[in-house]
Amino acid sequence: MQFVSEDIEQYCKDYSISDSDLLKELSKITWETEEIPQMLCGSLVGGFLQMLIKISGAKRVLEIGMFTGYSTLKMAEALPANGEIHSCELMEKHINTAKGWFEKSNMKHKITIHQGKAIQSLENFRVSSFDLMFVDADKTGYPEYYRKGTMLLKKDGIAVFDNMLWSGSV
């Protein structure tokens, strides 16, 4: 199901924040090697996340669902030098892939990976400790990620949930 015409999508890509060379390579390799590469959030969503980080002054980001690390690196690029992103990921394969890309970047010092079920990882964080939360994980878990994750956001924190209108359904 296509909500936006290809012309409009291309226009948005043409006038949005461009990917770094490393992110372009990560995206290309993901599309060539992963079984379900469309799980990649993409440059438009990534650029939107970067914009939110910059205009809000976010320093601490919680990510639920990392996949190959594209969104993690995209957000890390927008964070200040002392910024940090805590990413929860279940699949070891995706963690290993993402770690390889993090090693190639100059952002790895900002990134902490929490392996395992995200709900369990969320129990280990302090309440009101994150400026922004990005959720792009198993869609059936969204209600619980919302309940637990928003408790971890600071007052006026931002929560972004990817694919809320998946295939035309909420």
Buried (B, 14 or more C-beta within 10 A) or exposed (E): EEEEEEEEBEEBBEEBBEBBEBBEEBBEBBEEEBEEBEBBBBBBBBBBBBEBBEEEEBBBBBBBBBBBBBBBBBBBBBBEEEBBBBBBBBEEEBBEBBBEBBEEBEBBEBBEBBBEEBBEBBEEBEEEBBBBBBBBBEBEBBEEBBEBBEEBBBEEBBBBBBBEEEEEEE
